[in-house]
């Protein structure tokens, strides 16, 4: 969710959200371009936090949700517990299984 390096070139800029940070703007522009490919995009945010925009800076959570929205992809946000001492390989496999089920349903629609 932290876009901190602007891209050197993009085909078309995006102005759907007034973003004052070039790296975030470029990230959204790249997501918009990716949407035309019909590729399934799955965004996993292991540190979901409050959404905010301060001085045209988009919070990492809002940025990742915008990526999923622009690409018509899937968003999975985890407030706590995704990465913790209780996090196991089995719980990660369960998450991947859930994503695969949703991705399969998404492809059929």
GROMACS elastic network, one bead per residue, 0.5 to 0.9 nm:
[ bonds ]
;  ai    aj funct       b0    kb
    1    45     6  0.74112   500
    1    59     6  0.77032   500
    1    61     6  0.62647   500
    1    62     6  0.82011   500
    1    63     6  0.60934   500
    1    64     6  0.55418   500
    2    23     6  0.88689   500
    2    24     6  0.80379   500
    2    59     6  0.81708   500
    2    60     6  0.55382   500
    2    63     6  0.81727   500
    2    64     6  0.89161   500
    3     6     6  0.78086   500
    3    21     6  0.88133   500
    3    22     6  0.88340   500
    3    23     6  0.53198   500
    3    24     6  0.53173   500
    3    25     6  0.88470   500
    3    26     6  0.86277   500
    3    27     6  0.68660   500
    3    60     6  0.80296   500
    3    63     6  0.85656   500
    4    21     6  0.83507   500
    4    22     6  0.82450   500
    4    23     6  0.52268   500
    4    24     6  0.71722   500
    5    22     6  0.78232   500
    5    23     6  0.50078   500
    5    24     6  0.83345   500
    5    26     6  0.87818   500
    6     9     6  0.87104   500
    6    21     6  0.84624   500
    6    22     6  0.54519   500
    6    24     6  0.74857   500
    6    25     6  0.80581   500
    6    26     6  0.60568   500
    6    27     6  0.79184   500
    7    10     6  0.71716   500
    7    22     6  0.82322   500
    7    23     6  0.68196   500
    7    26     6  0.61284   500
    7    27     6  0.80706   500
    9    12     6  0.89155   500
    9    26     6  0.87027   500
   10    13     6  0.66944   500
   10    26     6  0.75133   500
   10    29     6  0.74900   500
   10    30     6  0.73585   500
   10    33     6  0.89893   500
   11    29     6  0.87209   500
   11    30     6  0.88900   500
   11    33     6  0.82645   500
   12    29     6  0.71006   500
   12    30     6  0.88424   500
   12    33     6  0.81297   500
   13    25     6  0.78865   500
   13    26     6  0.73701   500
   13    28     6  0.88252   500
   13    29     6  0.57435   500
   13    30     6  0.87306   500
   14    17     6  0.78127   500
   14    25     6  0.70602   500
   14    26     6  0.78889   500
   14    28     6  0.69846   500
   14    29     6  0.50671   500
   14    30     6  0.87848   500
   14    32     6  0.76555   500
   15    18     6  0.61937   500
   15    19     6  0.79811   500
   15    25     6  0.79933   500
   15    29     6  0.83614   500
   16    19     6  0.88809   500
   16    28     6  0.88688   500
   17    25     6  0.81984   500
   17    28     6  0.88042   500
   17    56     6  0.89341   500
   18    25     6  0.82399   500
   18    56     6  0.65698   500
   19    22     6  0.74255   500
   19    24     6  0.68532   500
   19    25     6  0.57802   500
   19    53     6  0.89545   500
   19    55     6  0.86663   500
   19    57     6  0.63477   500
   19    58     6  0.72447   500
   20    24     6  0.80461   500
   20    25     6  0.75157   500
   20    55     6  0.74194   500
   20    57     6  0.63421   500
   20    58     6  0.89118   500
   21    24     6  0.55090   500
   21    25     6  0.62523   500
   21    26     6  0.86799   500
   21    56     6  0.71598   500
   21    57     6  0.64120   500
   21    58     6  0.86173   500
   22    26     6  0.59426   500
   22    27     6  0.84414   500
   23    26     6  0.51036   500
   23    27     6  0.61093   500
   23    28     6  0.87346   500
   24    28     6  0.63266   500
   24    29     6  0.85993   500
   24    57     6  0.80339   500
   24    58     6  0.76295   500
   24    63     6  0.75406   500
   25    28     6  0.52553   500
   25    29     6  0.61894   500
   25    30     6  0.86692   500
   26    30     6  0.60448   500
   26    31     6  0.84953   500
   27    30     6  0.51725   500
   27    31     6  0.62207   500
   27    32     6  0.86826   500
   27    63     6  0.85555   500
   27    67     6  0.78627   500
   28    32     6  0.61672   500
   28    33     6  0.86596   500
   28    63     6  0.78964   500
   28    66     6  0.73298   500
   28    67     6  0.62749   500
   28    70     6  0.77022   500
   29    32     6  0.50611   500
   29    33     6  0.62816   500
   29    34     6  0.86046   500
   30    33     6  0.50711   500
   30    34     6  0.61011   500
   30    35     6  0.86808   500
   30    67     6  0.89089   500
   31    35     6  0.62841   500
   31    66     6  0.86009   500
   31    67     6  0.56771   500
   31    68     6  0.81157   500
   31    70     6  0.61624   500
   31    71     6  0.59054   500
   32    35     6  0.51996   500
   32    36     6  0.73370   500
   32    67     6  0.79380   500
   32    70     6  0.55265   500
   32    71     6  0.62189   500
   33    36     6  0.58145   500
   33    37     6  0.76636   500
   33    70     6  0.89300   500
   33    71     6  0.82736   500
   34    37     6  0.55330   500
   34    38     6  0.74759   500
   34    39     6  0.72590   500
   34    41     6  0.87981   500
   34    70     6  0.85947   500
   34    71     6  0.64182   500
   35    38     6  0.57850   500
   35    39     6  0.70768   500
   35    40     6  0.87616   500
   35    41     6  0.86965   500
   35    70     6  0.65502   500
   35    72     6  0.69339   500
   35    73     6  0.86105   500
   36    39     6  0.80742   500
   36    71     6  0.79753   500
   37    40     6  0.88400   500
   38    41     6  0.87501   500
   38    71     6  0.79788   500
   38    72     6  0.85865   500
   39    71     6  0.81725   500
   39    73     6  0.84821   500
   40    71     6  0.79064   500
   40    72     6  0.79413   500
   40    73     6  0.59174   500
   40    74     6  0.79282   500
   40   103     6  0.75187   500
   40   106     6  0.82361   500
   40   107     6  0.78648   500
   41    67     6  0.86877   500
   41    68     6  0.68717   500
   41    71     6  0.66075   500
   41    72     6  0.75206   500
   41    74     6  0.62978   500
   41    75     6  0.85607   500
   42    68     6  0.71223   500
   42    73     6  0.57048   500
   42    75     6  0.60649   500
   42    76     6  0.77807   500
   42    99     6  0.80164   500
   42   103     6  0.82770   500
   43    64     6  0.67598   500
   43    65     6  0.78481   500
   43    67     6  0.76621   500
   43    68     6  0.62010   500
   43    73     6  0.73693   500
   43    74     6  0.60471   500
   43    76     6  0.61774   500
   43    77     6  0.82332   500
   44    64     6  0.81685   500
   44    74     6  0.84135   500
   44    75     6  0.61107   500
   44    77     6  0.60660   500
   44    78     6  0.81301   500
   45    48     6  0.58480   500
   45    60     6  0.87620   500
   45    61     6  0.72075   500
   45    64     6  0.71312   500
   45    65     6  0.88633   500
   45    75     6  0.76991   500
   45    76     6  0.61034   500
   45    78     6  0.62717   500
   45    79     6  0.86076   500
   46    76     6  0.81384   500
   46    77     6  0.60863   500
   46    78     6  0.50666   500
   46    79     6  0.70532   500
   46    80     6  0.77276   500
   46    81     6  0.85324   500
   46    82     6  0.57949   500
   46    83     6  0.69906   500
   47    60     6  0.88821   500
   47    61     6  0.78602   500
   47    77     6  0.71138   500
   47    78     6  0.58967   500
   47    79     6  0.56390   500
   47    80     6  0.68661   500
   47    82     6  0.78244   500
   47    83     6  0.84623   500
   48    51     6  0.86803   500
   48    60     6  0.80989   500
   48    61     6  0.56227   500
   48    76     6  0.89746   500
   48    77     6  0.53335   500
   48    78     6  0.53255   500
   48    80     6  0.77371   500
   49    59     6  0.82350   500
   49    60     6  0.79563   500
   49    61     6  0.59801   500
   49    62     6  0.87604   500
   49    77     6  0.87617   500
   49    78     6  0.86105   500
   49    79     6  0.64101   500
   50    59     6  0.76795   500
   50    61     6  0.70293   500
   50    62     6  0.81920   500
   51    58     6  0.78022   500
   51    59     6  0.56719   500
   51    60     6  0.77708   500
   51    61     6  0.58663   500
   51    62     6  0.52321   500
   51    63     6  0.87215   500
   52    57     6  0.81224   500
   52    58     6  0.61355   500
   52    59     6  0.53222   500
   52    60     6  0.88005   500
   52    61     6  0.84119   500
   52    62     6  0.69587   500
   53    56     6  0.57713   500
   53    57     6  0.53331   500
   53    59     6  0.61647   500
   53    62     6  0.83264   500
   54    57     6  0.51653   500
   54    58     6  0.68024   500
   54    59     6  0.81273   500
   55    58     6  0.85158   500
   58    61     6  0.81111   500
   58    62     6  0.62053   500
   58    63     6  0.60065   500
   59    62     6  0.52495   500
   59    63     6  0.61301   500
   59    64     6  0.86862   500
   60    63     6  0.50121   500
   60    64     6  0.61653   500
   60    65     6  0.85955   500
   61    64     6  0.52645   500
   61    65     6  0.62168   500
   61    66     6  0.85951   500
   61    77     6  0.81086   500
   62    65     6  0.50635   500
   62    66     6  0.60794   500
   62    67     6  0.86456   500
   63    66     6  0.50526   500
   63    67     6  0.62928   500
   63    68     6  0.88173   500
   64    67     6  0.50405   500
   64    68     6  0.64119   500
   64    69     6  0.86451   500
   64    75     6  0.78221   500
   65    68     6  0.51400   500
   65    69     6  0.61105   500
   65    70     6  0.86045   500
   65    74     6  0.89345   500
   65    75     6  0.65054   500
   65    76     6  0.88824   500
   65    77     6  0.87824   500
   66    70     6  0.59404   500
   66    71     6  0.84296   500
   67    70     6  0.52876   500
   67    71     6  0.61651   500
   67    72     6  0.83226   500
   67    73     6  0.78674   500
   67    75     6  0.87271   500
   68    71     6  0.53391   500
   68    72     6  0.57737   500
   68    74     6  0.57626   500
   68    75     6  0.57561   500
   69    73     6  0.62753   500
   69    74     6  0.79889   500
   69    75     6  0.82921   500
   70    73     6  0.76171   500
   71    74     6  0.86507   500
   73   106     6  0.87078   500
   74    99     6  0.84111   500
   74   102     6  0.81838   500
   74   103     6  0.78690   500
   74   106     6  0.87053   500
   76    99     6  0.85504   500
   78    81     6  0.71909   500
   78    82     6  0.59704   500
   79    82     6  0.75649   500
   80    83     6  0.73172   500
   80    84     6  0.78777   500
   81    84     6  0.53530   500
   81    85     6  0.82559   500
   81    86     6  0.71864   500
   81    87     6  0.67583   500
   82    86     6  0.85477   500
   82    87     6  0.62725   500
   82    91     6  0.86842   500
   82    92     6  0.83033   500
   83    86     6  0.77794   500
   83    87     6  0.56560   500
   83    88     6  0.87882   500
   84    87     6  0.51521   500
   84    88     6  0.86785   500
   85    88     6  0.80533   500
   86    91     6  0.89670   500
   87    90     6  0.82758   500
   87    91     6  0.63834   500
   87    92     6  0.74353   500
   88    91     6  0.52208   500
   88    92     6  0.63458   500
   88    93     6  0.86656   500
   89    92     6  0.50525   500
   89    93     6  0.61396   500
   89    94     6  0.85968   500
   90    93     6  0.50613   500
   90    94     6  0.61909   500
   90    95     6  0.87171   500
   91    95     6  0.63328   500
   91    96     6  0.87404   500
   92    95     6  0.50791   500
   92    96     6  0.62930   500
   92    97     6  0.86291   500
   93    97     6  0.60834   500
   93    98     6  0.86244   500
   94    97     6  0.50245   500
   94    98     6  0.62900   500
   94    99     6  0.86777   500
   95    98     6  0.51335   500
   95    99     6  0.62681   500
   95   100     6  0.86841   500
   96   100     6  0.61177   500
   96   101     6  0.86316   500
   97   100     6  0.50607   500
   97   101     6  0.62414   500
   97   102     6  0.86955   500
   98   101     6  0.51542   500
   98   102     6  0.62881   500
   98   103     6  0.85181   500
   99   102     6  0.51571   500
   99   103     6  0.59329   500
   99   104     6  0.85025   500
  100   104     6  0.60322   500
  100   105     6  0.86105   500
  101   104     6  0.51926   500
  101   105     6  0.63964   500
  101   106     6  0.86383   500
  102   105     6  0.50852   500
  102   106     6  0.60317   500
  102   107     6  0.86563   500
  103   107     6  0.61730   500
  103   108     6  0.87282   500
  104   107     6  0.52703   500
  104   108     6  0.65223   500
  105   108     6  0.52692   500
  105   109     6  0.65934   500
  106   109     6  0.53781   500
